[in-house]
Amino acid sequence: MSKLAAEDKFLDLSDYGRTFGRFFANQLKNTRFTPIHVTLLFGISGLIAIYCILTNHFYLAGCFILLKSGIDAADGELARLKKTPSYSGRYLDSVFDIILNFLFLMTICYVSATNIWLTLVAFICIQLQGTLYNYYYVILRTKSVGGDTTSKIFEYKTPKALPGETQQSVNILFGIYKIVYGIFDKIIHFLDTDAYKAKTFPNWFMTFLSIYGLGFQLLVMAAMLALGWIEYIVPFFIAFSLFIFILIAIRKKTLT
């Protein structure tokens, strides 16, 4: 099942791993592997990338970061193939993403001459970028006829467990999710409180917005590592955040 109706689909620059994700999920659909297993696997790929950075194998690190991005697309695809959507899987996926983002940047800081405080700023910037993308994307999905509704625009209440998962696991993972993402959600909601009132977002806007999707962020990081530009990764993501204000301004002025 697609996350969007046909008329709402757009060129998502962050979703280049989808083809691999679908292929991988199809290989697992008749096995005992679950979406949670796939989520754990992309975590392992991320940890291998971190090891490669620590050992100055930057090209390999970039390859494993891209592999992580591809596997990341497979857990949701497998859940749809097996018709086993779960909040536990969704929140675990998101928690792994933010942990790996933090570890990627801290590892880059460790092996380069990058200032740790600038690295922390870059981490905040990356999370705000991703939150803006998710905020607008989830709004579009909830308005799209037949779109995916597992994600919510405002996630303040613990959701009721879906079939196949326990309420306890949902409670725990949702609590962790709120701790690590709550402040970023609040900042983006504050910057564009009325975004959910917009009728829809045009395809060109969503494509522009997709430069803030996690996949595109990881693609940039992987490319800069492969090119040996490790010293520029942190400054790049800080400067890249200027588009946050441009995108919000476009949304407020033209998309209501």
Buried (B, 14 or more C-beta within 10 A) or exposed (E): EEBBBEEBEBEBBBBBBBEBBBEBBEEBEEEEBBBBEBBBBBBEBBBBBBBBBEEEBBEBBBBBBBBBBBBBBBBBBBBBBBEBBBBBBBBBBBBBBBBBBBBBBBBBBEEBEBEEEBBBBBBBBBBBBBBBBBBBBBBBBBBBEEBBEBBEBEBEEBBEBBEBBEBEBBBBBBEBBBEBBEBBBEBBBEBBEEBBEBEBBEEEBBEBBBBBBBBBBBBBBBBBBBEEEBEBBBBBBBEBBEBBEEBBEBBBEEBE
